[in-house]
Amino acid sequence: MKKDLQKLPPALRKQLMLRFGVAALSLLAVTLSAIWFRDLVLCVPFLLLFLVSGAGGTALLTRLFRGRFVRVEGICAQVERTGIRHRPKSLVVSAGEHTVKIHLRGKLGNAAPGDRITVYLADNMPVYQRDGYEVVNGYLAIDIIKTGVGVHGS
């Protein structure tokens, strides 16, 4: 199993570590709150967090070991930003003959046009056509390799 984990790309390993790390920390919080406070009501949120993050990590691990993911590589052509805080909202990636628009989640502030983008998608992820782009609304993991080519800060 260790060899299988080492074969996974670093971005996917990071997602696994984050999910199982949250599960481990929440289990520790359940244990400590049960021992120190002796109140089961206080344990419930941590227990729910443990169950959800553990189930998410297990589902991701199962998907990865079965090979049920797709890797899309390309060059970032455009970064769309939000109006007020100017955070990245979506990336337009030129991947061969396709142009893929990826809606981002969370804080991903280091992408710029010209960077090499690798996105890992579930094999059953719906892909929509809109405005000449292949639109993807979610992803398993994303990896950005800075190339220094292109105009940064658009």
C-alpha positions as CSV (number, residue, x, y, z in Angstrom):
1,M,0.0,0.0,0.0
2,K,2.9,2.3,0.7
3,K,4.2,1.9,-2.8
4,D,0.8,2.6,-4.2
5,L,0.7,5.9,-2.2
6,Q,4.1,6.9,-3.4
7,K,3.0,6.4,-7.0
8,L,0.3,9.0,-6.6
9,P,1.0,12.6,-7.7
10,P,2.0,15.0,-4.9
11,A,-1.2,17.1,-5.2
12,L,-3.4,14.0,-4.6
13,R,-1.2,12.8,-1.7
14,K,-1.6,16.3,-0.1
15,Q,-5.4,16.0,-0.4
16,L,-5.3,12.6,1.3
17,M,-3.1,13.9,4.1
18,L,-5.4,16.9,4.7
19,R,-8.5,14.8,4.9
20,F,-7.1,12.1,7.1
21,G,-5.2,14.7,9.2
22,V,-8.5,16.5,9.9
23,A,-10.0,13.2,10.8
24,A,-7.2,12.4,13.2
25,L,-7.3,15.8,14.9
26,S,-11.0,15.7,15.3
27,L,-10.8,12.2,16.9
28,L,-8.2,13.6,19.2
29,A,-10.5,16.4,20.1
30,V,-13.3,14.0,20.8
31,T,-11.1,12.0,23.1
32,L,-9.8,15.0,24.9
33,S,-13.2,16.6,25.3
34,A,-14.7,13.3,26.6
35,I,-11.9,12.9,29.1
36,W,-11.6,16.5,30.4
37,F,-15.1,17.8,30.2
38,R,-17.1,14.5,30.5
39,D,-19.8,16.1,28.3
40,L,-21.0,14.0,25.3
41,V,-22.8,17.0,23.8
42,L,-19.4,18.7,23.4
43,C,-18.1,15.6,21.6
44,V,-20.8,15.5,18.9
45,P,-19.4,18.2,16.5
46,F,-15.9,16.7,16.7
47,L,-17.4,13.3,16.1
48,L,-19.3,14.4,13.1
49,L,-16.2,16.1,11.7
50,F,-14.3,12.9,12.2
51,L,-16.9,10.9,10.4
52,V,-17.3,13.3,7.4
53,S,-13.6,13.9,6.9
54,G,-12.8,10.2,7.4
55,A,-15.4,9.1,4.9
56,G,-14.2,11.7,2.4
57,G,-10.6,10.6,2.8
58,T,-11.6,6.9,2.4
59,A,-13.7,7.7,-0.7
60,L,-10.9,9.6,-2.3
61,L,-8.4,6.9,-1.4
62,T,-10.7,4.2,-2.9
63,R,-11.1,6.3,-6.1
64,L,-7.4,6.8,-6.5
65,F,-6.4,3.2,-5.9
66,R,-9.0,2.1,-8.5
67,G,-7.7,4.6,-11.0
68,R,-10.9,6.5,-11.3
69,F,-9.5,9.9,-12.0
70,V,-8.4,11.9,-15.0
71,R,-5.3,14.1,-15.3
72,V,-5.7,17.3,-17.4
73,E,-2.5,19.2,-18.1
74,G,-2.2,22.6,-19.9
75,I,-1.1,26.1,-19.8
76,C,-3.0,28.8,-18.0
77,A,-4.4,31.2,-20.5
78,Q,-6.4,33.5,-18.3
79,V,-7.2,34.0,-14.6
80,E,-10.7,35.4,-13.8
81,R,-10.9,37.2,-10.5
82,T,-13.6,38.3,-8.2
83,G,-14.8,41.9,-8.3
84,I,-13.9,43.3,-4.9
85,R,-11.1,41.2,-3.4
86,H,-9.5,40.2,-6.7
87,R,-9.2,36.6,-5.7
88,P,-9.0,34.0,-8.5
89,K,-12.5,32.8,-9.4
90,S,-11.7,30.5,-12.3
91,L,-8.8,29.5,-14.6
92,V,-8.9,29.1,-18.3
93,V,-6.5,26.3,-19.3
94,S,-5.4,25.5,-22.8
95,A,-5.0,21.8,-22.9
96,G,-4.2,20.6,-26.4
97,E,-7.2,21.0,-28.6
98,H,-9.5,21.8,-25.7
99,T,-9.9,25.0,-23.7
100,V,-11.0,24.1,-20.1
101,K,-12.5,26.6,-17.7
102,I,-12.1,25.4,-14.1
103,H,-14.1,27.1,-11.3
104,L,-11.9,27.3,-8.2
105,R,-12.7,26.7,-4.6
106,G,-10.8,28.0,-1.6
107,K,-7.8,30.3,-1.7
108,L,-5.7,29.6,-4.8
109,G,-3.9,32.9,-5.2
110,N,-0.7,32.0,-7.1
111,A,-1.9,31.2,-10.6
112,A,-0.9,33.5,-13.5
113,P,-1.2,33.2,-17.3
114,G,1.6,31.1,-18.7
115,D,1.9,28.8,-15.7
116,R,1.6,25.0,-16.1
117,I,-1.6,23.7,-14.6
118,T,-2.3,20.1,-13.8
119,V,-5.9,19.3,-12.6
120,Y,-7.0,15.9,-11.3
121,L,-10.7,15.2,-12.0
122,A,-13.0,12.4,-11.1
123,D,-13.7,10.2,-14.1
124,N,-17.4,10.7,-13.8
125,M,-17.2,14.5,-13.3
126,P,-19.7,16.3,-15.5
127,V,-18.2,18.6,-18.1
128,Y,-20.3,21.3,-19.7
129,Q,-20.0,23.4,-22.9
130,R,-20.3,27.1,-22.4
131,D,-18.9,30.1,-24.3
132,G,-16.5,27.9,-26.3
133,Y,-15.0,26.4,-23.1
134,E,-15.3,23.0,-21.5
135,V,-16.5,24.0,-18.0
136,V,-15.6,22.0,-14.9
137,N,-17.1,22.9,-11.6
138,G,-15.0,20.8,-9.3
139,Y,-11.8,18.9,-9.0
140,L,-9.9,16.5,-6.7
141,A,-6.7,18.4,-6.7
142,I,-4.9,21.1,-8.7
143,D,-1.1,21.6,-9.1
144,I,0.4,24.9,-10.4
145,I,3.9,25.0,-11.7
146,K,5.2,28.5,-12.0
147,T,7.0,29.1,-15.3
148,G,7.6,32.8,-15.2
149,V,6.3,33.1,-18.8
150,G,3.4,35.4,-19.6
151,V,2.0,38.5,-18.0
152,H,1.4,38.0,-14.3
153,G,-1.4,39.7,-12.4
154,S,-4.3,39.9,-14.8
